[in-house]
Structure formats: structure tokens, C-alpha cells
């Protein structure tokens, strides 16, 4: 009998830690008419987010994702390797 496989996306404590990290950045996103929603956490500790409102179509969304959201999440949950947005605009 094998041991159960750890699935980060099903870890309620990890999800709560990530949500708390997102809560530190949400007021800034909301001030510009946007927000963010946690979609998934992969086995490789890659967090997938959906950028909402103005953030979903902003040409600066990639910079916001890397310099703001990803840094806030890595500070809150150091084991996170990367943050990706499923609807981030491609850089020019």
C-alpha cells in the first residue's frame, strides 16, 4: 500500500496562506479597478491566478504580477516557486 500523494491544491492551510498573501496586495489592485482570484496550486508549487477587472486587460499586468503579486505571495508562502496568470497579456 503506497502513501497518499500530497496535492498542494487540496491543502486548505496552504490555500489560506496564499489567500492571506493575496489580501495584502488586493487593496492596491482594487484601487485601480482590478482584483485577483486563486485558481490552482500545482505540484511544483506554481500558483495560477486569474486577473480580474481592469487587471485582466491592463498592459502593465505582467509587471504587476511579477513585481507585486508574486513578491507578496513568495513573502507569505516561501515555498512558492512561481506565479502565473491565466489571462495575463503577452508582453510586446
Helices and strands as residue ranges (DSSP letters): G 8-10, H 12-31, E 34-41, E 46-53, G 54-56, H 61-63, I 64-70, H 71-76, E 82-85
